[in-house]
């Protein structure tokens, strides 16, 4: 059944550019309230008000000023649907024409997709569900919390540093939102560990990157790896009952935002490369290859530390054995592939999808079948 509930009032719509044909505009639709997870919110305390949050550097981005900041959470992928301008009823449209990577239309589409699907939830006022003793012990035992908080902290700084170097206003706004959401993920995790009494190691300082573009690339490709496995493991934990339903519902907005981030990133990388002169394009491609080598080598070298009291940057994969529903490796890959496809299918078909990790997973899957 197709849901036709509109996004929050005041949310911007994505206009098709002239080169795609027609003057239709795209509107992202969310499931109706009864199909969303019922995240419990409480009244904010004095230190959690907007003014206090602004002093802490985690104020809402300027582009959402004036919006009704109602908590929105998406339990099922929200499917874009094309509406005709000035009409409320959906109309049948032919398959949307492709957009050339590197074009202004491409940049507008991937930036506006990120901006217009912003979810204005406030981590400080989430009422964390009370867990039974066994559920809390399972949560505390996961070897991921230190590195998860630190990874989000670095991701926020890397994205914010790169945003400050971008001249294009629309692109800068989108990357700044990405940085804000990474900082919000860190706040969600910090509030979770505080709510359930999880001890963390002292948080290190986050030095500003000397090469913001390289740092942003490492963060983006790292999220492409981690999110692929996180989608599957999150679903496995949901099916197995490792996480209680209330906690699963609370984390769903974070998972949805990670899907938006990697979708935005791979389209940014393709657009950015196509806008360069030939020699710079070749240099950028070498940097992309170097980023993948660094990240894969990091995971191969550090994976052996998991289970020996150490936490590594591969925090989504390090929890596989803990949250899995007694799945074989082939079944884990199948679940990750299915969940990746499910979450990516929610967005405009003209946008590029992350393909490197799913392709590698399919190759490994064939070897496991042999």
C-alpha positions in Angstrom: 0.0 0.0 0.0 1.4 3.4 -1.0 1.4 6.0 1.8 0.5 9.5 0.8 1.1 11.5 4.0 3.1 14.6 3.3 6.3 15.7 5.0 6.1 18.3 7.7 4.6 21.6 6.7 7.2 24.1 5.4 9.6 21.4 4.1 11.1 22.3 0.8 10.3 20.3 -2.4 12.7 19.2 -5.1 12.0 20.9 -8.4 13.0 19.1 -11.5 15.3 21.0 -13.7 14.5 22.0 -17.2 16.8 19.4 -18.7 14.8 16.5 -17.2 11.7 17.5 -19.1 8.6 19.1 -17.8 8.0 21.2 -14.7 7.1 18.4 -12.3 8.4 18.6 -8.8 9.3 15.8 -6.5 7.9 15.5 -2.9 9.2 13.0 -0.4 6.3 11.2 1.3 6.5 9.6 4.7 4.4 6.8 6.2 1.4 8.0 8.2 2.0 8.3 12.0 0.5 4.9 12.8 3.2 3.2 10.8 6.0 5.1 12.4 7.9 3.8 15.5 6.5 5.3 18.6 9.5 7.0 20.1 8.8 8.4 23.5 9.7 12.0 24.1 9.7 13.9 27.3 9.7 17.6 28.1 13.2 19.1 27.8 14.9 20.2 31.0 16.4 23.7 31.3 19.9 22.6 30.1 18.4 20.9 27.1 16.6 23.9 25.6 17.4 25.3 22.2 19.5 28.1 23.7 21.5 25.7 25.8 22.1 23.5 22.8 23.2 26.5 20.7 25.9 27.3 23.3 27.0 23.7 23.0 27.5 24.1 19.3 24.7 21.6 18.3 22.0 24.0 17.3 19.6 23.1 14.4 20.9 24.2 11.0 19.8 27.6 9.9 17.7 26.3 7.0 15.2 24.6 9.4 14.7 27.8 11.4 11.0 28.4 11.6 9.9 24.9 10.9 7.7 23.0 13.3 10.2 20.7 14.9 8.0 17.7 15.4 9.7 14.3 16.0 9.6 12.3 12.8 10.8 8.8 12.6 10.6 6.5 9.6 9.9 2.8 10.3 9.6 1.8 6.6 11.6 3.4 3.8 9.8 6.4 2.5 9.3 6.3 -1.2 9.6 9.4 -3.4 6.6 10.0 -5.5 6.2 12.5 -8.3 3.3 14.9 -8.0 2.2 17.5 -10.5 2.7 21.1 -9.6 -0.2 22.6 -7.7 -2.1 19.3 -7.4 -2.5 17.0 -4.5 -3.3 13.8 -6.3 -0.5 11.6 -7.6 -0.3 11.3 -11.4 1.2 8.5 -13.5 4.6 9.5 -14.9 7.0 7.7 -17.2 10.2 6.4 -15.7 12.3 9.5 -14.9 15.0 10.3 -17.4 18.6 10.0 -16.3 20.6 12.9 -15.0 24.1 13.4 -16.2 26.7 13.0 -13.4 28.4 16.3 -12.9 25.5 18.4 -14.1 23.9 21.2 -12.2 20.7 19.1 -12.2 22.6 16.2 -10.5 24.0 18.5 -7.8 20.6 20.0 -7.1 19.0 16.6 -6.9 21.4 15.0 -4.4 21.7 18.1 -2.3 18.0 18.7 -2.1 17.4 15.0 -1.4 19.5 15.3 1.7 18.2 18.7 2.8 14.5 17.9 2.2 14.5 14.6 4.1 16.0 16.2 7.2 14.5 14.7 10.4 14.4 17.3 13.2 14.4 15.0 16.2 16.1 16.1 19.4 18.3 13.4 21.1 18.3 15.3 24.4 14.6 14.7 24.9 14.4 11.1 23.9 12.9 9.1 26.7 15.1 6.0 26.7 13.1 2.8 27.4 13.7 0.9 30.6 15.5 -2.4 29.8 15.2 -5.7 31.6 18.4 -6.8 33.3 19.3 -9.3 30.5 18.7 -6.8 27.8 20.8 -4.2 29.5 23.7 -6.6 30.0 23.6 -7.6 26.3 23.7 -3.9 25.4 26.6 -3.1 27.8 28.6 -6.1 26.6 28.9 -4.9 23.0 32.5 -4.0 22.2 31.5 -0.9 20.2 30.6 2.1 22.4 34.0 3.9 22.7 34.8 3.7 19.0 31.2 4.4 18.0 31.2 7.7 19.9 34.7 8.6 18.6 33.9 7.8 15.0 30.8 10.0 15.0 32.9 12.8 16.6 35.5 12.6 13.9 32.9 12.3 11.2 31.3 15.6 12.3 34.6 17.4 12.3 35.7 16.0 9.0 32.4 17.0 7.3 32.3 20.4 8.9 35.9 21.1 7.9 35.2 20.3 4.3 32.0 22.2 4.2 33.9 25.3 5.3 36.0 25.0 2.1 33.1 24.6 -0.3 32.2 27.7 -2.3 28.9 26.5 -3.8 26.1 27.6 -1.4 23.8 24.6 -1.9 26.5 22.1 -1.6 28.0 23.8 1.4 24.6 23.8 3.1 24.1 20.0 2.4 27.6 19.1 3.7 27.0 21.2 6.8 23.8 19.4 7.4 25.7 16.1 7.1 28.1 17.4 9.7 25.3 18.4 12.0 23.7 15.0 11.8 27.0 13.2 12.5 27.2 15.3 15.6 23.7 14.4 16.5 24.5 10.7 16.2 27.3 11.2 18.7 24.9 12.9 21.0 22.4 10.0 20.7 25.2 7.5 21.5 26.4 9.6 24.4 22.9 9.9 25.9 22.4 6.1 25.4 25.6 5.1 27.3 24.7 7.6 30.0 21.1 6.2 30.3 22.3 2.6 30.7 25.4 3.2 32.7 27.9 2.1 30.0 31.4 3.1 30.9 33.4 4.8 28.2 37.1 5.5 27.9 38.2 9.2 28.0 37.3 10.8 24.7 40.3 12.0 22.7 40.7 15.4 21.2 39.7 15.7 17.6 42.3 17.7 15.7 41.1 19.6 12.6 42.2 17.7 9.4 45.0 19.2 7.4 43.4 18.1 4.2 39.6 18.5 4.6 38.7 16.9 1.3 40.8 13.8 2.0 39.3 13.6 5.5 35.8 13.9 4.1 36.5 11.2 1.5 37.8 8.8 4.2 34.7 9.4 6.3 32.4 8.9 3.4 33.9 5.7 2.1 34.2 4.4 5.7 30.5 5.0 6.2 29.8 3.1 2.9 31.5 0.1 4.5 30.1 0.4 8.0 26.6 1.2 7.0 26.3 -1.8 4.7 27.0 -4.1 7.6 25.1 -2.0 10.1 21.9 -2.3 8.0 22.1 -6.1 8.1 23.2 -6.4 11.7 20.5 -3.9 12.9 17.8 -6.1 11.2 19.4 -9.3 12.6 19.3 -7.8 16.1 15.7 -6.8 15.5 14.7 -10.3 14.4 16.6 -12.1 17.1 15.3 -9.9 19.9 18.8 -8.9 20.9 17.5 -5.3 21.1 14.0 -4.8 22.5 11.5 -3.3 20.1 11.5 0.1 21.9 15.3 0.5 21.5 15.1 -0.6 17.8 12.5 2.1 17.2 14.6 4.7 18.9 17.6 4.0 16.7 15.7 3.8 13.4 16.1 7.5 12.6 19.9 7.1 12.9 20.0 4.2 10.5 17.9 6.1 8.0 20.2 9.1 8.3 23.2 6.8 7.6 21.5 5.7 4.4 21.0 9.3 3.4 24.6 10.1 4.1 26.1 7.4 1.9 23.7 8.1 -0.9 24.7 11.8 -0.7 28.4 11.0 -0.6 28.6 8.7 -3.6 26.7 11.2 -5.7 28.9 14.0 -4.4 32.0 12.0 -5.4 30.7 11.3 -8.9 29.6 14.9 -9.4 32.9 16.3 -8.0 35.0 14.1 -10.2 33.0 15.1 -13.4 33.5 18.8 -12.7 37.3 18.5 -12.7 39.7 19.0 -15.6 41.2 15.7 -16.9 44.5 15.8 -14.9 42.7 16.7 -11.6 40.1 14.1 -12.3 42.9 11.4 -12.6 44.4 12.7 -9.4 41.1 12.5 -7.6 40.6 9.0 -8.8 43.9 8.0 -7.4 42.9 9.5 -4.1 39.7 7.5 -4.2 41.7 4.3 -4.7 44.0 5.3 -1.9 41.1 5.9 0.4 39.7 2.4 -0.2 43.2 0.8 0.3 43.6 2.7 3.6 40.2 1.7 4.9 40.4 -2.0 3.8 43.9 -2.4 5.2 42.8 -0.7 8.5 40.0 -3.3 8.9 42.1 -6.3 7.9 44.9 -5.3 10.4 42.6 -4.4 13.3 39.9 -7.0 13.0 42.1 -9.5 14.9 42.0 -7.2 18.0 38.2 -7.8 18.4 37.6 -10.2 21.2 40.9 -9.4 22.9 39.6 -6.4 24.8 40.3 -3.9 22.1 37.9 -1.9 20.0 38.6 -0.9 16.4 37.3 1.3 13.7 35.3 -1.6 12.3 32.7 -1.2 15.0 29.7 -2.3 12.9 31.4 -5.6 11.9 32.9 -6.2 15.3 29.4 -6.7 16.8 28.4 -9.3 14.2 28.8 -12.3 16.5 27.1 -10.6 19.4 23.9 -9.5 17.7 23.5 -12.1 15.0 20.6 -14.5 15.0 22.8 -17.6 14.7 23.4 -16.8 11.1 26.0 -18.3 8.9 28.4 -15.9 7.1 26.5 -16.3 3.8 23.2 -15.5 5.6 24.7 -12.4 7.1 25.8 -11.2 3.7 22.4 -12.0 2.2 20.7 -10.0 4.9 23.1 -7.0 4.5 22.5 -7.0 0.8 18.7 -7.2 1.2 18.7 -4.4 3.8 21.0 -2.2 1.8 18.8 -2.6 -1.3 15.6 -1.9 0.8 16.9 1.3 2.2 18.5 2.6 -1.0 15.3 1.8 -3.0 13.4 4.5 -1.1 15.1 7.3 -3.0 15.0 8.9 -6.5 16.0 6.3 -9.1 18.1 9.0 -10.9 20.6 9.1 -8.0 23.6 6.9 -8.0 23.8 4.1 -5.3 26.8 2.9 -3.3 28.0 -0.2 -5.3 31.5 -1.0 -4.2 30.7 -2.9 -0.9 27.6 -4.6 -2.2 29.6 -5.8 -5.3 32.4 -7.1 -3.1 29.8 -8.8 -0.8 28.2 -10.6 -3.8 31.7 -11.9 -4.9 32.3 -13.3 -1.4 28.8 -14.7 -1.4 29.5 -16.7 -4.6 32.7 -18.1 -3.1 30.8 -19.2 0.0 28.3 -20.9 -2.2 31.0 -22.7 -4.2 
